[in-house]
Amino acid sequence: MSDPKAANVGQNGPATSGQASTATAGQGAAPAKPAATASQGNPAFRMMGLPRLRLPSRNWLIFLSITGSFASAVIYDKWQTRRAREKWCNLVSHIAQEPISSHTIPRKMTIYLAAPPGDGLRSAREHFHTYVKPVLVAAAMDWDVVEGRKEGDVRFKTAERIRRKRKRRDEGEPLSEEEAEKLLLIDGIRANNGTTEYNGVAGDLVIGRHTWKEYVRGLHEGWLGPVDPPKQPESHEPAQEEAPAHSPGHSSLGDAAVKAAVQHVVPGTSGSELGGQNASDASPVTELSTEDQATGDDEAQKEDEKKKEEEEKPKPRQPPPYIQPSEYESATLSPNIPDVIGPSIGVRMPHILGMRNTPIRLYRFLTRRRLADSVGRDVATAVLASYRPYDTFPADHSASADAGGESAEQTEVLRHEESDWWKTTFKPRQEHEESVWVEDVVLDERVTSRMRAFQLTAEDEDRAKRLGDGTEKVDQKPAAEDTS
């Protein structure tokens, strides 16, 4: 039998070398790929009319990175600020759960607040409501605020509160009838209800360096100065007083004499003859009276202008101090001064103005968590009511101390805030303005030795760290009272 493959080869003839190589190349080559087309994107987005997603341009990337970084910094700072506030609120929250008798007046702290230099009272109030008030509310603390809108208000109010206490203890002139009746009414109501005072320290929170200076000045004025306002020196008039100026409408002896001389008539002479004969004599008298009247009008106008100037002249906002710092050494200390004044603590209030200080203001805006932690610590320290005497420092550590002497701690409280004050604060004051902020803190040892400062104990410090780290939890709900 014949081979079919051989027969086919014989029919077609022998294959050439060119045909063999072409067949081999055709079998080994891959099929050609179609041309790549642009992606149409998500069909669902395309049906909704949304454009195809793509990377933003260079300018958009710069804008989004800057705004995103700033927004992230603000959000992070707010989160940390809230955590710091909660830490100090939880530290004092147990005080709100302590039972207290309904016949006992709760502890009341005194908040001293004043408008910062170069700004109004609103910024100080916002600082109090943001950083100070939450801690006081968490401890269910009662407080009384002493506010000052202008320089010297806190000084006067602090001294006036002390003078009222001294008057109640029979120092100086007695109180007015209205104040005495009011105090008797309050004391009578408390006596009938069996109400008692809080047995413990109250404490003073002084916000800001400028307020601290007025607070210290007011303490010294209240305990060292007189209870009653000093008599103002009377202005002595010159011995030789000028003759009263003639004013129109009021007759004088000179006018009467001139009038009598003019109206004098010689017997036997008619009025017409007199008028003809004395016409030349009457003219000088008339001119003299006209000049006197003009002079009187000018002097009366000058007096009216002086009165208007005195009325328009700005008057001091508060009465002048009852005692000056230079008189502290020779002043007599009040016998009713307590053994412990305060305790007190200075609370930070950074406040800087001006376009040139924008970088500093921006940095402080993004790091308010540090301010919240510092202020919360000071307020919690005052609420926990642990205190110590104020210390003294060597002269090398204080620029205000004398060479070779010592400086009291009260002079250094919040001193670093003075560098942030607006430049107009250091300008010379007018006659009706006070200059407590720019003057040095003058102290008397009889008063400063009785002042106390709040201090946070080591146990409370460790507990605050545990609360901040989250290792210790605090039950926010007050414990249920056992009624059985």
C-alpha positions in Angstrom: 0.0 0.0 0.0 1.2 3.4 -0.7 1.7 6.1 2.0 -0.8 9.0 1.7 1.7 11.6 3.0 4.2 10.5 0.3 1.5 10.7 -2.3 0.6 14.3 -1.3 4.2 15.3 -1.3 4.5 13.8 -4.7 1.5 15.6 -6.0 2.4 19.0 -4.7 6.0 18.6 -5.4 8.9 19.1 -3.0 8.6 22.1 -0.6 11.1 24.9 -1.1 13.2 26.3 1.7 11.5 29.8 1.5 8.1 28.3 2.0 9.2 26.2 5.0 10.7 29.3 6.7 7.6 31.3 6.1 5.4 28.6 7.6 7.6 28.3 10.7 7.5 32.1 11.3 3.8 32.3 10.8 3.2 29.6 13.4 5.5 31.2 16.1 4.4 34.9 15.8 1.8 36.2 18.4 -1.5 37.8 17.2 -1.5 41.7 16.9 -3.1 43.6 19.9 -5.8 46.2 19.4 -5.0 49.9 20.0 -5.4 51.0 23.8 -8.5 53.2 24.4 -9.0 55.8 27.2 -10.8 54.6 30.3 -14.4 55.7 30.5 -14.5 55.7 34.3 -17.1 54.3 36.6 -20.4 54.0 34.6 -22.4 54.7 37.6 -20.7 58.1 38.1 -21.0 58.7 34.4 -24.7 58.2 34.5 -25.0 60.7 37.4 -23.1 63.3 35.5 -20.0 63.2 37.6 -16.7 63.8 35.9 -14.0 61.3 35.8 -11.8 61.3 38.9 -8.3 62.5 38.4 -5.4 63.9 40.4 -5.6 67.7 41.2 -3.2 70.1 39.8 -0.1 71.4 41.5 -1.8 74.6 42.8 -4.7 72.7 44.2 -2.3 70.3 45.9 -0.6 73.2 47.6 -3.9 74.8 48.7 -5.3 71.6 50.0 -2.2 70.7 51.9 -2.0 74.1 53.7 -5.7 74.2 54.6 -5.8 70.6 55.6 -2.7 71.0 57.9 -4.2 74.1 59.6 -7.6 72.5 60.1 -5.9 69.4 61.5 -3.9 71.5 63.9 -7.1 73.3 65.1 -9.0 70.1 65.5 -6.2 68.4 67.4 -5.8 71.4 69.7 -9.5 71.5 70.5 -9.5 67.8 71.3 -6.5 68.1 73.6 -8.0 71.3 75.2 -11.1 69.4 76.0 -9.1 66.5 77.5 -7.1 68.9 79.7 -10.2 70.6 80.9 -11.9 67.2 81.7 -8.8 66.1 83.6 -8.9 69.0 86.1 -12.7 68.9 86.3 -12.5 65.2 87.3 -9.9 66.0 89.9 -12.3 68.2 91.8 -15.6 66.6 91.0 -15.7 64.7 94.2 -16.2 68.0 96.1 -19.5 68.4 94.4 -20.6 65.0 95.8 -19.8 65.8 99.4 -23.0 66.4 101.4 -23.5 69.8 103.0 -26.1 71.0 105.5 -29.0 73.1 104.2 -28.3 75.6 107.1 -24.6 76.1 106.1 -23.5 78.7 103.6 -21.4 77.0 101.0 -17.8 78.1 100.3 -17.6 81.2 98.2 -14.5 82.2 96.3 -13.7 85.7 95.1 -12.7 86.1 91.5 -10.8 89.3 90.6 -11.1 90.2 87.0 -10.1 93.3 85.1 -9.9 94.4 81.5 -6.4 93.7 80.0 -4.3 96.7 79.0 -5.4 98.1 75.7 -8.6 96.0 75.5 -12.0 95.8 77.0 -13.6 93.6 79.7 -15.1 91.2 77.1 -11.9 89.4 76.5 -11.3 88.9 80.2 -14.8 87.5 80.6 -14.3 85.1 77.7 -11.1 83.9 79.3 -13.0 83.3 82.6 -15.9 81.5 80.9 -13.6 79.3 78.8 -10.9 78.2 81.2 -11.9 79.0 84.8 -15.6 78.6 85.1 -15.8 74.8 84.0 -13.5 73.8 86.9 -15.5 75.8 89.4 -18.8 74.4 88.2 -17.4 70.8 88.3 -16.7 71.3 92.0 -20.1 73.0 92.7 -18.2 76.0 93.9 -19.9 79.4 94.6 -18.0 82.6 93.7 -18.2 86.3 93.7 -16.7 88.4 91.0 -14.9 91.8 91.4 -14.7 93.3 88.0 -12.7 96.3 86.8 -13.2 98.1 83.5 -10.5 100.7 84.0 -7.2 100.8 85.7 -7.8 101.3 89.5 -11.3 99.8 89.7 -10.1 96.6 91.3 -7.8 98.5 93.6 -10.7 100.6 94.9 -13.2 97.7 95.2 -10.7 95.5 97.0 -9.9 98.2 99.5 -13.5 99.2 99.9 -14.5 95.6 100.8 -11.8 95.6 103.5 -12.9 98.9 104.9 -16.5 97.7 105.2 -15.3 94.7 107.2 -13.4 97.1 109.5 -16.5 99.3 109.9 -18.6 96.3 111.0 -16.1 95.8 113.8 -16.5 99.4 115.0 -13.5 101.0 113.3 -13.9 104.6 112.1 -17.3 106.2 111.6 -20.3 104.0 112.0 -22.1 102.7 108.9 -25.0 104.6 107.4 -28.5 103.8 108.6 -29.4 102.0 105.4 -26.4 99.7 105.5 -26.8 99.1 109.2 -30.4 98.2 108.7 -29.6 95.9 105.8 -26.9 94.1 107.8 -29.2 93.7 110.8 -31.9 92.3 108.6 -29.6 89.7 107.0 -28.1 88.7 110.4 -31.6 88.4 111.9 -32.8 86.1 109.1 -29.7 83.9 109.4 -30.1 83.7 113.1 -33.8 82.7 112.9 -33.0 80.0 110.3 -29.9 78.8 112.2 -27.6 79.5 109.2 -23.9 79.3 109.8 -20.9 80.4 107.8 -18.6 78.0 106.0 -15.9 76.8 108.3 -12.8 77.0 106.2 -10.8 79.2 103.8 -12.6 80.9 100.9 -9.7 81.9 98.6 -9.1 84.5 95.9 -8.5 83.9 92.2 -6.7 86.8 90.6 -6.7 86.6 86.8 -3.8 88.4 85.1 -0.7 90.3 86.1 -2.5 93.7 85.9 -5.2 92.5 88.2 -2.7 91.1 90.6 -1.0 94.5 91.0 -4.3 96.1 91.8 -5.2 93.3 94.2 -2.0 93.7 96.2 -2.3 97.5 96.3 -5.9 97.2 97.4 -5.0 94.8 100.3 -2.4 97.2 101.6 -4.7 100.2 101.2 -7.5 98.4 103.0 -5.5 97.2 106.0 -3.0 100.0 106.4 -5.0 103.0 105.3 -7.7 104.9 107.2 -11.3 103.6 107.3 -12.8 107.0 106.5 -11.8 109.0 103.5 -9.1 111.6 104.3 -10.0 115.3 104.2 -9.0 117.0 101.0 -6.7 120.0 101.5 -8.7 123.3 101.1 -7.4 125.8 98.5 -6.2 129.0 100.4 -7.3 132.2 98.7 -4.9 135.2 98.5 -5.0 137.7 101.3 -5.6 140.7 99.1 -8.8 139.9 97.2 -9.6 141.9 94.2 -12.7 144.1 94.2 -15.8 142.4 92.8 -16.3 143.1 89.2 -19.2 145.2 88.1 -21.8 143.3 86.3 -24.6 144.9 84.4 -28.0 145.1 86.2 -26.4 145.4 89.6 -25.8 149.0 91.0 -22.7 149.9 92.9 -21.6 152.8 95.0 -19.7 154.3 92.1 -22.8 154.2 89.9 -24.8 155.9 92.6 -22.3 158.7 93.1 -22.1 159.4 89.3 -25.9 159.4 89.1 -26.2 161.8 92.0 -23.7 164.2 90.5 -25.4 164.2 87.1 -28.9 164.7 88.6 -27.7 167.6 90.9 -29.4 170.8 89.8 -28.4 174.3 90.9 -31.4 176.3 92.4 -32.9 178.8 89.9 -31.5 176.9 86.9 -33.8 175.1 84.5 -33.3 171.7 83.3 -32.8 172.9 79.7 -30.0 175.3 80.8 -28.4 172.5 82.8 -28.5 170.3 79.9 -26.9 173.0 77.7 -24.3 173.9 80.2 -23.3 170.4 81.4 -23.4 168.7 78.0 -19.7 168.6 77.8 -19.4 167.5 81.5 -21.8 164.6 81.1 -20.0 162.9 78.2 -17.0 161.7 80.2 -19.3 160.1 82.8 -21.2 158.3 80.1 -17.9 157.0 78.5 -16.7 155.9 81.9 -19.9 153.9 82.6 -19.7 152.3 79.2 -16.1 151.1 79.8 -17.0 149.7 83.2 -19.9 147.8 81.6 -17.7 146.3 78.9 -15.0 145.3 81.4 -17.7 143.6 83.5 -19.0 141.7 80.5 -15.5 140.4 79.7 -14.9 139.2 83.2 -18.2 137.5 83.4 -17.6 135.8 80.2 -14.2 134.6 81.4 -15.8 133.2 84.6 -18.3 131.3 82.5 -15.6 129.8 80.4 -13.6 128.7 83.5 -16.7 127.0 84.8 -17.3 125.2 81.5 -13.7 124.1 81.4 -13.9 122.7 85.0 -17.2 120.9 84.0 -15.7 119.4 80.8 -12.4 118.4 82.6 -12.4 114.6 83.0 -12.8 113.5 86.6 -11.2 110.4 88.2 -13.2 107.3 87.8 -12.6 106.3 91.5 -11.8 108.3 94.6 -8.0 108.8 95.1 -6.3 106.2 97.3 -6.6 106.7 101.0 -2.9 106.0 101.5 0.1 106.1 99.2 2.8 103.3 99.0 5.4 105.7 100.5 3.3 105.9 103.7 3.1 102.2 104.4 6.0 102.2 106.9 4.5 104.9 109.1 0.9 103.6 108.8 -0.9 101.8 111.7 -2.0 98.3 111.0 -5.7 97.5 111.6 -6.2 95.6 114.8 -8.9 93.5 113.1 -6.6 92.1 110.4 -6.8 88.3 110.3 -3.9 85.9 110.8 -4.4 84.5 107.2 -5.2 86.7 104.3 -6.5 84.9 101.3 -5.2 82.3 100.3 -4.7 83.6 96.8 -3.3 82.5 93.5 -2.5 84.3 90.2 -4.1 82.8 87.1 -2.5 83.2 83.7 -4.1 85.5 81.2 -1.9 86.0 78.1 -3.1 88.8 76.0 -1.1 90.4 73.2 -2.2 92.8 70.5 -0.8 94.3 67.3 -0.4 93.2 63.7 3.4 92.6 64.2 2.6 90.0 66.8 0.4 88.0 64.5 2.8 85.0 64.4 2.8 84.8 68.2 -0.9 85.1 68.4 -1.3 82.4 65.7 1.0 80.1 67.7 -0.9 80.7 70.9 -4.2 80.0 69.1 -2.9 76.6 68.0 -1.6 75.7 71.4 -4.5 76.7 73.6 -4.3 73.2 75.2 -1.3 74.3 77.2 -3.1 77.4 78.5 -6.1 75.2 79.4 -3.9 72.8 81.3 -2.1 75.6 83.2 -5.2 77.6 84.1 -7.1 74.4 85.0 -4.3 73.4 87.3 -4.3 76.8 89.1 -8.1 76.7 89.6 -8.1 73.1 90.8 -5.3 74.0 93.2 -7.5 76.8 94.7 -10.5 74.6 94.9 -8.7 71.8 96.8 -7.7 74.5 99.3 -4.1 73.5 100.2 -2.0 76.5 100.8 1.4 77.6 102.1 3.1 80.9 103.0 4.6 83.0 100.3 8.3 82.6 99.8 11.2 85.0 99.3 13.9 85.0 96.7 17.5 86.3 96.7 18.1 89.6 95.0 19.9 87.9 92.1 16.7 86.2 91.0 14.7 89.4 90.9 15.3 92.6 89.0 13.1 94.6 91.4 14.9 93.7 94.5 17.6 95.8 96.1 21.2 94.7 96.0 22.0 92.3 98.7 18.4 92.0 99.8 15.5 89.6 99.2 12.4 89.9 97.0 9.0 88.6 98.1 7.2 86.1 95.9 4.3 88.4 95.5 6.3 90.7 93.3 7.1 88.0 90.8 3.6 86.5 90.3 2.9 86.5 86.5 5.6 89.0 85.9 6.3 87.6 82.4 2.9 88.9 81.2 4.1 92.5 81.3 6.2 92.0 78.1 2.9 91.3 76.2 1.2 94.5 77.3 0.3 97.1 74.6 2.8 99.9 74.3 0.3 102.6 75.3 0.2 101.1 78.7 3.6 102.5 79.6 2.8 106.0 78.4 2.6 108.8 81.1 -0.8 109.0 82.7 -3.0 112.1 82.7 -4.0 113.9 85.9 -7.2 112.0 86.4 -5.8 108.5 85.6 -4.0 106.0 87.9 -0.7 104.2 87.1 -0.9 101.1 89.2 0.0 98.8 86.3 3.3 100.4 85.5 4.4 101.1 89.0 6.5 98.6 91.1 4.8 96.4 93.6 5.4 97.9 97.0 4.9 95.6 99.9 4.7 95.9 103.7 5.9 92.9 105.7 3.0 93.2 108.2 0.6 92.4 105.4 2.7 90.1 103.2 3.6 87.8 106.2 -0.1 87.0 106.5 -0.7 86.3 102.9 -0.9 82.6 101.8 -0.6 81.0 98.4 -2.5 77.9 97.1 -0.4 74.9 96.4 -1.2 71.5 94.8 -0.1 68.5 96.9 1.9 65.6 95.5 -1.0 63.2 95.9 -3.3 65.4 93.9 -0.6 65.8 91.3 -0.2 62.1 90.9 -4.0 61.6 90.7 -4.2 64.3 88.0 -1.6 62.4 85.9 -3.5 59.2 86.2 -6.7 60.9 85.2 -5.0 62.4 82.2 -3.5 59.1 81.1 -6.8 57.3 81.5 -5.6 54.8 84.1 -8.1 56.1 86.6 -11.7 56.6 85.8 -14.2 58.9 87.6 -17.9 58.2 87.9 -19.6 61.3 86.7 -22.9 60.5 88.4 -23.1 61.4 92.1 -23.4 58.4 94.5 -26.9 57.6 95.6 -27.6 58.6 99.2 -28.6 55.9 101.6 -32.1 56.7 102.8 -32.5 53.7 105.1 
